[in-house]
Amino acid sequence: MPDIVDPETRSRMMSGIKGKNTKPELMVRKALHARGFRYRLHDPKVAGKPDMVFPKLKAVIFVNGCFWHGHDCYLHKLPATRTQFWKAKIVGNRQRDDTVRKTLRDSGWRVLTIWECALRGREKIGLDAVVDRVVGWLPSDADSTEIRGSA
């Protein structure tokens, strides 16, 4: 299916998509704050500038969009136009994510990735379930993990 807008308009639309303070990230942050957790946001001193950094717990949280990070769920579907560009872009994002996670773990940080599909769509487990898992994981000594949709 061809794109319904011209390339300049599509470029402008795509450049307007935020990387920080996304709706899923804000939902999780607000819920964790309400439960008494305090954190740093996008700390440039920590590899990858995680969405939330818990220095005392030596833990970081990334809230990843399924499309942009190439998650293996139904929310990630390559566009029909400029497929090679998007494939290369998403592969690059995944490689960078892997490198950042390895760097963080090698530095003693625990890493939690919350996928967008856990918070929205037909496979969501819901905000309360996500936050319950995060609250259980944060003070523990559990290794790095991820929270994803139910499928």
N, C-alpha and C positions, 0 to 999 in steps of 0.2 A: 504494500500500500504506500503510495507516495505521500510525502509530508504535505500537510494542508496549509503550511505557512512558508513564506520565502526564507532562504538561508539566513538573511540578516535578522529577521524577526526571531527565528529559532535560536540563533546565537545569543541574542539579547535575553530571550526567555531563559535559556540554560545558564547564562552567567548570573542571573538573579537568584539562583538556588543557593541557599545558605549552607555553610559547612559547620557553623557553630550555632548554638541556641535554636536547634530544630525543635519542632513540636514534641517528638518522642523524648528528646533529651530534657526539655523543660518539664514534661510530665514526671519523669523519674526524679529529677532534681527536687522538684517541689514536694513530692511524696517522701523522699528521704529526709529532706529538711524538716518536714512535719513530724517525722519520727525521731528527730533529735540528732541526726548526723550532720556534721559540718565538713566541708571539703573545699578544695581549691579548684577553680575553673581554668581549664586550658593552660596549665602551668608550663611556661616555656622552658623551665629548668628540667622538666621530665621528658624523656624521649617520646616523640609522637604527640606531644601536647594533649594528653588524654582529656576527655570531657569532664571527668571528675577525678581528683587526686585526694587520697586519704593518707597523708604522710605518716601519722601515728600508727596506722594499721598496715602501712607499706602495701597499699592496694590502689589500683586505678580501675576506672570504668570507662569503657568506650560504648557509646550508643550508636550503632551502625545502621545506615540505610541499606536495605537489601539490594537495591539496584546498584548503587555506587560501589559497594564492596563485593559484588558478585556472589551473594549468598545463594545456596542451593535450595531455594524455596520458590513458591509460585510468584512471589513479588518481583523476582529478578527475571526479566525477559529482555534479550537484546533487541534494540530497535531494528526495524526492517530496512531503514535507510542508513547508509554509512556504517554498515555492520563491522567492517574491518577496523575503522577508527574506534568504535565503541568497544570492540573486543580487546584491542590493544590498551585502551584506557583502563578498562576494568581489570585486566591482567596486571597492569602496572600498579593499580590500587591494591590488589591482593598481595602482590609481592612486597610492597611497602608495608602493608599491615603485618605480614609475616616477619619482616625484618624488625619492625618496631616491637612486636610482642617478644621476639627472641632477645632483643637488647634489654627490654624491661625485665624479663625473667632472669637474665644473666646478671642484672644489677640488684636482684633480690626483691623485685616488685611482683606482686600477684596481680593478674590481669583478668578482669571480667568483661566480656563482650555481651552486650544486650542487642539483639537483632530486632529491627523494626517489626518483623512478622510476629514477634511475641506481644506487641502492643496494638497492632491493627490488622485488619483483614480477617478472612474466614478461619485462619488457623491460630488467631491470637489466644493467648492464655489470660490476658487482662493485666491491667496495671497492678492491682492488688497482689496477684500471684507473683508477678515479676518483682515487686518491692519486697514481698515476703522472702523470696529466694535471696535477694541482695542482702537483706537484713540478716539472714542466717549465714551468708557467706562472709560478709565483711569482717566480723570479729573472730572468725575461725582461722585455723591454720591451713584451710583447704587450698589446694593448688589452683592455678588458673583454670577458668571454665567459661562457658557461654550459656546464655539463656535465649531460647528460640521458640518459635511457634510450636503448636502441638503435633504437627505432622512429622 
